Amino acid sequence: MRHAAKGSKSVETASLGFFKMCSHCERLSKKEMGVRIPRPLGHGPSRYIPEKEILEVGKVDARTRAIFEDAFAALGRLDNISLVMGFHPQYLESFLRTQHYLLQMDGPLSLHYRHYIGIMAAARHQCSHLVNLHVNDFLQVGGNPKWLKGLEEAPPKLQHLGELNKILAHRPWLITKAHIEQLLKAEEYSWSLAELIHAVVLLTHYHSLASFTFGCGINPEIHCEGGHTFRPPSVSSYCVCDIANGNGVLEEILGNHSVAEASCEVEALMEKMKQLQECRDEEEASQEEMATRFEREKTESMLVVSTEEDETMTTRDVSRHFEDPSYGYKDFSRRGEHVPTFRAQDYSWEDHGYSLVNRLYPDVGQLLDEKFQIAYNLTYNTMAMHKDVDTSMLRRAIWNYIHCMFGIRYDDYDYGEINQLLDRSFKVYIKTVVCGPEKTTKRMYDSFWRQFQHSEKVHVNLLLMEARMQAELLYALRAITHYMT
């Protein structure tokens, strides 16, 4: 696949738009020809991360460059999501391999169905960035343009997937075998088990990818709707060429937080990790106490709410691709409602979900398992400016907090650790990115882990994305298992 890129434009010029001539000068040189030159609306792949900190294709190591080249050869583009994930090449490689298999390799669903399901899933979170990408891909593989007018124009088989899409995206704990039965036993539009597994994996993949897209402030590519303008830059703005060539300095987006204050936060977090480890070594809480701490954390998670105004950039009207737009996330355990806790030892990914997926959609279980493991275990043994740090306790707290918000409990985990390790601003960010990603703002991104590297915050988003995907999958696969038995 890597050789397919030879003879074409280089990855740098074709996908990143690196220029040697100043765009203003180029615009002047083409003015007489009547050519309208598009200009990027955003500075670089992310609204949250300074462009100069995101890896430039020409400066990365050989392995990362090879991954970028493979992605470009397969898709004909190197999108901004891949560029931001490029902070973590091991994960990016696994992610691209999985996505390629889901969208392009042999499988139960036709290619145009796959992209349309991607549109449905991304639209549920108003993620116009992903919707636009898959609208283009849908048309390229021969999809019927009429379907893009709205879900009601799609085949009944896809329309009836809308209910599962809605519940999976916002309240997956409500999925029962009755929802599965309705899809598998419909007279005119029935799904096969293999098709449904493929659809469920695609839905959860794009729900969670919407979380990553909003969580990292991903900008639309220049060729996409919302990614460019034809207006000339203002006198006071940066030259787009300088930015593309890494010459622009965007210091203003770094914020004005006190370095000393942020440094103290890192030290305090490391001290808490040390104390918690010592407490673990000295005594172990009883099962009753562990259960109480889970219930307490689950209840407290309901109090974590965002008061930020919505700053999201929605360029395409995506609401036509789904029904019931008022339906959204509600806390797992609300007053007056009782939904039983999902106990991980009763149905886990490792012991149950993995084998079911692999049986009905060969190789996908293995690909997903590898992706989950890489995101969960990924570490460079650093925390901000500190080296040789064991971050496993922190990574597990983040993962288990997300599953806790979805009502999933691990009997062997002390949920009291979450409140010690995750402060309120971090919890607000996590809950927003996972449960209502379209409401994520730059202020939320800037407010947590202020002294940490952007690469570390991107890693947090990988954890959020994969923990969310696994939680959704567990509820859907458990319902499918109940139907089958």
N, C-alpha and C positions, 0 to 999 in steps of 0.2 A: 504493500500500500504506500510505503514511503516513496518508492520510485515514481509513483504516479504524478508527483508534484514536479518532477523534472521537466524542463522545457516550458513550464508555465511561469507566470510572474513569481518573483520571490515572495515568500510568506510575508516579509516585512512590507513590501509595497502593496501587495494585493489585499492584505487583511487589516493592516494597521494604519495604512495611509501615511507612512513616513514620507516627508517631502524634503527635497533639497532646495527647491525654490520657495521663496516666501509666497504664501497663498495670495497676499495682497498684490504682489508683483505678477503672479500667474493670472490673477483675475484681470489685471490691467492688460496683460499681453493677449488675453483672449476676448477682450471687450469688443474689438473690432469684428470678431467672428460671430458675435451674438450668442456665445455660449454662456449659459447660466451655471456658475460653479457652486455646488453645495458646500456649506460650511458646517462643521459639527456644532451641535447645540451644547454638548457637554464637553468638559475637559477630561479626556481619557475614559477608560472603561468604567470608572466608579465615581459617583458624586461624593462619596465619603472618604476615599483614599486618594491622597495626592498622586497625580499621574506619574511623577518622577519616582515614586516608590514601587509602582507596579512593574514587574519584570518586563523589560523590552526584549523582544524576540532575538535581536542581534547580540544580546549580552548574557543570555542564559547558558547553562552548561549543556553539554552535548545531549544528555538524556532528555532534558526538558525540551530542547529544540526539536528532537526527534518526535516527541509526543505532539508538539504543536504542528509539525509537518504532517504527521499522520492524520490529525484532526482536520487540517486544511485539505488534504488530499481526499478525505472521505466526504466532507461536507461542502467543499468549495469555499469555505470561509473559516476564519478563526474568530469566534464570537467573544464578546466581552466577558461572558461567564467563564469561559475557558481561561482567558487571560488572568482573571482574578484568582481562579482556582490554581493557576500556575505557581502561586506561592508554595503549593504542596504537590509537587509532581507525582509522587507515589499515589496520592489519592486521585489526582486528575486522570492518570492513566486508567485506573480502575473505573472511574466514573464514565469516561468516554467509551471504554470497552462495553460497559453495561448498556449505556444509552444506544450505542451502535447496534447491539444485539436486539434490543427492544424495538428499534425503529426500522432496521434494514435487513436483518437476517431472517431466515425462514422461521415462520411462527404461525400460530393459529389464525391471526387476524391479517386482513389485507393491508397494504401500505397506507392507502388513503384513510382507512378506518383508524389506524394507529395515530396518524397526525390529527385527525378530527377529535379523537379522544384527548389528545394533548391540548387541543384548543379548548375543549370543554373543561378540562381540569384547571388550566391556567386562568381561564375566564372566571372561575369560581372565586378567585382572589383578585379579580380585576387586574391581572398581570398582563397588561397590553404588550409588554416586551416579548414574552413567550408566545402570546397569541399571534402577534405579527409574524414571528419566525415560522410558526407552524401553519399559518395561512399560506405563506409562500411555499412551504414544503408540500402542503396538501395539494396545491394546484400543480406543482411540478410533477407529482406522481399520478396525475390524472384525476384528481378529485373533482366532483361536480361543483362548479361555482355557486349553484343555486343553494347548496347546503349552507353557505357562508352568510346567507341573508338572515338566518336565525335557526335555532334548534328545531322549530316546528317544520322547517323545510328538509330536515335530515330524515333518513329512513326511520320508521317506528322502532326498529331494533336499537338504534342509537338514542332515540328520544327516551326510551324506557330505562336507559342507563343513567339518566339525569338524576333520579332519586338517590341511587347509590353514590353518585358523584357528590351530591349535596351533603349527604350524611357523613360520608367518609371525610370530606374536607373540613367539616365543622364540629360534628358530634359523633365520632366513629363508634362510641360505646353503645349507641342505639341500634346498631346493625344486628339483625337477627337472621335466623335461617329462613324466615318468611320472606325477607327481601331477596334472598338468594333464590328461593323457590319461584318467586314471581318472574325472575329472569330466565330460569332454566326450564320452566314448564309452560311458558307462554305459547299459544297455539301458532301464531303467525310470525312471531319475531323471537323465537327462543334462542338462547345462547347455549353453546356446549360448555362443559366444565373447563376445557382447555382455553376456549375463547374468553371465558369469564376471568380466569386466572390472569391471562395476558392483559385484559382490560383493567383489572384491579391493580396490577403492578404499574401499568402506565398512569392510572389516576393518582396513585400514591406518589409516584416518581415526580409528576408535575405539580402536585400540591406542595410537596416539600421543596422542589426546585424554585417555586414561587417564593417560598420563605427565604431561600438563599439569595434570590434576585433582589428582593426588597431589603433583606438584612444587610447586604453589602452595597446597597445603593447603585446597582448596575445600571449604566446608561444604555439606551438603545444604540445599535450600530448606526453608522452614518447613513447607510443605504435604507434603513428602516424608517417607518413613519415615527415622527417624534425624535429622530436622531440627527436631523439636519435643518438648516435654514438657508435661504438664498439671500438674506439680508447681508450687506457688508458689515464687517466688524466696526464697532465704535472706536473713536480715536483712543479712548482710555483702555480698551481691552487688549488682552494679549494677542500677539500674532499667532494664528493657529499652527504655522510651521514651527515656530519656536517651541510651542508646546509639544507638537508631535516629535520633534527632534530632541526633546528633553532639556531645552534651554530655558523654558519658563519656570519661574519659581512661584508656586501657589501657596505661599506661607499663610495667607489669610484663612485657609480652610483648616489649619492645624488647631485653632482655638487659642484661648488665652489662659488656660489652666495653669496654676502654679506647679512647677516641676517638683518643688520640694514637697508640696502637699500630696501630689500623686505618688511620689516615691515612698512616702510614709504608708500609703495604702497598700503598696506591694509588700512592704516589710510586715505590716500587720497581718496580711493574708498568709504569708509564709509562716508567721508565728502561730496562727490558728491551726494551720495544717500540722505543724509540729506538735502542738498540744493535743489535737485530736488523735494523732498517732500514738502518743503516750497514753492517753485514756483508753484507747483500744487495747494496748498491751497490758494495762493494769486490770481492767475488768470489762466484762461483756454484758450488755443489757439483756434482760429476760425477753422472751417472745412477746409477752403481754405489753411490756414497755415499748418494744419495737413497733408493735401494732398501734399503740397509742400515739407514738411519734409520727407515724405515717398519717393517721387521721388528722393530727394537728397540722401537719404540713399541707395536707390536701385542703383543709379548711382555710388556712392562711393564704394559700395560693389564690383563693377567690377574692381576697382583699387587694391583690396586686392588680391595679388597673392603671391605664395610661390616661393622662389628662391632656396629652399633646393634640394639637390640631393636625388634621390629615394634610401631609405635604406631598402626597404621591402624585406622580406624573402619569395620568391616563390620557393617552392620545387617541386611541381607537375606542369606539363604543363597543365594549365587549359584553354587555349585559344580554345581548340577543343570543349568546351562545349557552345560556343556562336559564333555568326557571327559578321562581321564588327568590328574588334578590334580597328580600328582607331576612332570609334565613342565615344565621351566622353562628359563631361560637358562643356557647353558654357553658358556664363552669360545670364540671363533671358532677359535683354533688351540691345541688342548690337546695335551699330551704323548702321543705314540703315535698321533695323528690327523693327517691332512694334507688340508686343504681348500684348493684353489687360491685365490690372491688374486683378487678381482674387480677387474680393471683398468678404470678409468673410461673410458679412451679406446676400449676394446673395446665397451662398452655403457653409454651415458650417458643421463640423462633428456633432455637438450637434443636429442641427435641420434637417439635411438631410442625411449625410453619415451613422450615427449610425443606423437609422431605416432601411435604404436600406440593409445594411449588415445583420442586425438581421433578416430581412424578408427572405432573400435568403439563409442565412447560420446561422440557429438559434443558439443563445447563443454567437456567436463570437463577435457580436457588443458589447455585455455587457462586455466580457472579454477584448476587446481592449479599451473600454472606461475606465474601471477600471485601466488598465495599463497606459494609457495616464494621467489620473488624479493623480495617485500615483507619477509618475515621475515629473509632473508639480508642485504638491503641497508639495512634500517631503522636509522637513526642520528639522533641529535640532536646529534652531535659533542660529547658530554659524557662524562666519567668521574668519577662521584662529584661532588666539588665543583669539578672542572676543566672548563673550556669550551674550544671550538675544538680538540678532539682528534680525530684520525683513528683510528677504532676498527676499521677494516676488517681489520687484521692479527689482532686479538683475535677478531672474529666468525668469520673463516675458520678459526682454530685450533680453536674450539669445534665448528664444523660438521664439519671434517675429523677431529677426534678421535672423534666419534660414528661417522662412516663407517669409521674405522680399526677400532673395536671390532667392526664388522660385516664386517671383511675387505675393505673397499673402498679402493683406493689411487688417488691422483691423482699421475701421474708428475711433474707440474710443481710439486709442493708439497714443501717441506723439513720433514719431520716432526720434526726437531730443535727446531723452534720451539714445539711443543706443551709439552714439558717446561719450557721457559723461561717460558711464559705462564700455564700452568694448574698451580696448586699441588695438593698431594695432597688437601686437603679439598674443593677444587672438583671434582677428578676423581672422588672418592667420590660426591659429589652427582650429577654428570653420569651416571655409570654406574648408580647406583641408580635415578634418574628414568627413564632410557632402557631399562634392562634388567630392573629389578624394581621398578617404580614404587610398588607396594603397600608396600614396605619403607621408603619415604621418611619422614623424621622432621623435626620442627621444628628440632632441633639441627643436622641437616645443612644445612638452609636457612640458619640463622643463622650457620653456621661459615665460609661462603665470602663473599668480597667484603663484609666487615662494614661498610665505610664507604659502600657504594653505596646508591642509592635503591631502594626496593621496585620502582619502575617498571622499573629496570634489571634486577632479578632476574626480573621477569615477562618481560622481553625475552629473557633467557637461556632461560627455559622455552619461549618461542615457537621459538627456534632449536633446542632439543632436540626439540621436538615435530615440527617440519617436517623436520629432518635424519633423524630416525628414520623418519618416514613415507616419505620419499624412498628411504631405504635398503631398506625392506621392499618398496616398489613396484618398485625396480630388479631385485631377485631374482625377484619374481613375474612381472614383464613379460618378463624375459630368458627364463624358462622357457616362457612362452606363445609367445614368438618362436621358440624352438627347436622347439616343437611344430608351429608353423605352417610351418616351413621344413624 
